[in-house]
Amino acid sequence: MPASSRGDSQRGLFDPAPASAPAPVKRGEDPEVLTVGQVTRRISDELAAFGRIAVEGEVSSLKRAGSGHLYFGLKDQDAFLDCKIWRSRAASALRFELAEGMRVVCRGALDVYKPRGSYSLIVDRVEQRGIGELLARLEELKQDLAQRGWFDRKRPLPELPACIGLVTSRDTAAFQDFLRTRSLRWPLYPVRFVHTLVQGAGAAQEIAASIRRLDASGVSVIVVIRGGGSLEDLWC
């Protein structure tokens, strides 16, 4: 196809605009020598032509700088994209707590940092992915359990439990919060603790087994706790 008939969408990264296109380099001739600044400016111009874009991926390498800016990456099985949320946009861009491994859609514009020749996505909005599906599944589960009558079998809490059974992971902030509250209210109160996975593969089975173990041990009440997080984190 003649070069003059190609659409803009088919132009190469360093092809100049048709109106200012120089004569094509003949076979055997050396291409134009560009400075580093010229190459970077051409790349910057090409990326600016994208306008606002939306990119889906998994949050990685999350870091909040002392300046208040938020730095992280979006990754998938093929690539990694640096992302930034400036402090001035953080409140409007994020309506939830961003966390490692979370699947999100980031909206913004691509930008080139010329001193290093690197590019990143300047994010102005972040949306969680898959939350609607999880909420729908949770509602279905609640309805199923309600139909079985499992929510109607609640027993009253004893006024003064003889011993409290605790199911959680010793590595969570929730465990430390429990111990701190216990030390403030009644340091010598007896607690029987079972260390358990509270997230990820096998967590549901371990939690159920720990509850059965404590129930058989004769504790008065059983507390199952874990730290906060997004709905996706809480979904075992």
C-alpha positions in Angstrom: 0.0 0.0 0.0 1.5 3.4 -0.9 2.8 5.4 2.1 0.5 8.3 1.3 -2.6 6.2 1.6 -2.0 4.8 5.1 -4.4 6.0 7.8 -3.1 7.7 11.0 -3.9 4.6 13.0 -1.3 2.7 10.9 1.6 5.2 11.4 4.6 3.9 13.2 5.7 5.3 16.5 8.3 7.6 14.9 6.5 8.4 11.6 6.1 12.1 11.3 2.7 13.6 10.4 1.9 13.3 6.7 1.9 17.0 6.2 5.5 17.4 7.3 6.8 14.0 6.2 10.3 14.1 4.6 11.2 12.1 1.6 11.5 8.4 2.6 14.9 7.1 3.3 16.1 5.0 0.4 17.4 1.5 1.0 20.9 1.5 2.2 20.7 5.1 3.6 21.2 5.8 7.3 18.1 7.1 9.2 18.1 10.6 10.7 20.2 10.9 13.8 18.1 12.1 16.7 19.1 13.5 20.1 17.9 11.7 23.2 15.6 14.7 23.8 14.1 14.5 20.4 13.4 10.8 20.8 11.8 11.4 24.2 9.7 14.2 22.9 8.4 12.1 20.0 7.5 9.3 22.4 5.8 11.9 24.7 3.8 13.2 21.8 2.7 9.8 20.7 1.6 8.9 24.3 -0.3 12.2 24.7 -2.3 11.2 21.6 -3.9 8.4 23.6 -5.8 10.9 25.7 -7.6 9.5 28.8 -7.4 5.7 29.0 -8.7 3.0 31.3 -6.4 0.1 32.3 -7.3 -3.0 34.3 -4.7 -4.9 36.3 -3.5 -6.1 39.7 -2.1 -3.6 42.2 1.6 -4.2 43.0 4.5 -2.4 44.7 2.1 0.0 46.5 3.9 2.9 48.3 2.6 6.1 49.8 5.3 8.8 49.9 5.8 11.3 52.7 4.7 13.9 50.2 1.2 12.3 50.1 1.6 11.0 46.5 0.7 7.4 45.9 2.9 5.2 43.7 2.0 1.7 42.6 2.0 -0.5 39.5 -0.6 -2.4 37.6 0.4 -5.8 36.4 -0.9 -8.8 34.5 0.7 -11.9 33.1 2.3 -9.9 30.3 3.5 -6.5 31.6 3.8 -4.0 34.4 2.7 -0.3 34.2 3.9 2.4 36.7 1.0 4.5 38.1 0.9 7.6 40.2 -1.9 9.4 42.1 -0.9 13.0 43.1 -1.8 14.1 46.6 -4.1 16.8 45.2 -6.2 14.1 43.4 -6.0 11.3 46.0 -9.3 12.1 47.8 -11.3 12.3 44.6 -9.5 9.4 42.8 -9.8 6.9 45.6 -13.0 6.1 47.5 -11.6 2.9 49.2 -8.3 1.7 50.7 -6.0 0.5 47.9 -4.2 -2.7 48.7 -1.6 -5.1 47.2 -3.1 -7.7 44.9 -6.4 -5.8 44.5 -7.8 -5.9 41.0 -8.8 -2.5 39.8 -9.4 -0.3 36.8 -7.4 2.9 36.7 -8.4 5.9 34.6 -6.1 8.7 33.6 -3.5 9.8 31.1 -0.1 8.5 30.1 2.9 10.8 30.9 6.6 10.7 30.1 9.2 11.6 32.8 11.8 13.1 30.4 14.9 13.0 32.7 14.6 9.2 32.8 12.8 8.5 29.6 10.2 6.5 31.6 6.4 6.6 31.2 3.6 6.1 33.7 -0.1 6.5 34.1 -1.2 9.6 36.0 -4.4 8.3 37.6 -7.4 10.4 38.4 -9.9 7.6 39.2 -9.7 4.1 40.6 -12.5 1.5 40.5 -12.6 -1.9 42.1 -13.2 -4.8 39.8 -15.6 -7.6 40.6 -17.2 -6.1 43.7 -20.7 -6.2 42.3 -20.4 -9.9 41.5 -19.1 -10.7 45.0 -21.9 -8.8 46.7 -24.5 -10.7 44.5 -22.9 -14.0 45.6 -22.9 -12.9 49.2 -26.6 -12.0 49.1 -27.4 -15.4 47.5 -25.6 -17.1 50.3 -27.4 -15.1 53.0 -30.7 -16.0 51.5 -29.8 -19.7 51.4 -28.7 -19.7 55.0 -31.8 -17.8 56.1 -34.1 -20.4 54.3 -32.3 -23.1 56.2 -33.0 -21.3 59.5 -29.4 -21.0 60.5 -29.8 -17.3 61.4 -32.5 -18.3 63.9 -30.3 -20.6 66.0 -28.5 -17.8 67.8 -27.9 -18.4 71.5 -27.8 -15.7 74.1 -24.3 -14.7 75.3 -23.4 -15.7 78.9 -23.1 -12.7 81.2 -19.7 -13.9 82.5 -18.1 -16.5 80.2 -15.8 -19.0 82.0 -13.4 -19.1 79.0 -13.3 -17.4 75.6 -12.2 -19.3 72.5 -10.4 -17.2 69.9 -10.0 -18.2 66.2 -7.7 -15.9 64.2 -4.2 -15.6 62.9 -1.5 -14.5 65.2 0.0 -12.4 62.4 -3.0 -10.1 62.0 -3.7 -6.7 63.6 -7.0 -8.1 64.8 -5.1 -10.5 67.1 -3.1 -7.7 68.7 -6.3 -5.5 69.0 -8.0 -8.4 70.9 -5.0 -8.8 73.3 -4.8 -5.1 73.9 -8.5 -4.8 74.7 -8.3 -7.8 77.0 -5.3 -6.3 78.9 -7.2 -3.0 79.4 -10.5 -4.6 80.6 -9.5 -7.9 82.3 -5.9 -9.0 81.9 -6.3 -12.4 83.6 -9.4 -13.4 81.7 -8.9 -17.0 80.4 -8.6 -17.2 76.5 -8.0 -20.4 74.5 -6.4 -19.4 71.2 -6.2 -21.4 68.0 -4.0 -20.0 65.3 -5.8 -20.3 61.9 -5.5 -19.0 58.3 -8.1 -16.3 57.8 -7.5 -15.5 54.1 -6.7 -17.4 51.0 -6.9 -21.0 49.9 -7.9 -23.4 52.7 -8.9 -20.7 55.1 -12.6 -21.6 55.2 -11.7 -25.2 56.1 -9.2 -24.2 58.7 -11.6 -21.8 60.4 -14.4 -24.4 60.5 -12.0 -27.0 62.0 -10.8 -24.5 64.6 -14.4 -23.7 65.7 -15.1 -27.5 66.0 -12.0 -27.9 68.1 -12.8 -25.1 70.5 -16.4 -26.2 70.7 -15.3 -29.6 71.9 -12.9 -28.1 74.4 -15.8 -26.6 76.5 -15.2 -22.9 76.0 -18.2 -20.6 76.8 -18.1 -18.5 73.7 -16.0 -18.5 70.5 -14.7 -15.3 68.8 -13.7 -15.4 65.1 -11.9 -12.3 64.0 -9.6 -10.9 61.3 -8.3 -7.6 60.2 -10.1 -5.2 58.0 -9.7 -5.0 54.2 -11.5 -4.7 51.0 -14.4 -7.1 50.2 -12.2 -9.0 47.8 -9.6 -9.5 50.7 -12.4 -10.7 53.0 -13.7 -13.2 50.5 -11.9 -16.5 51.4 
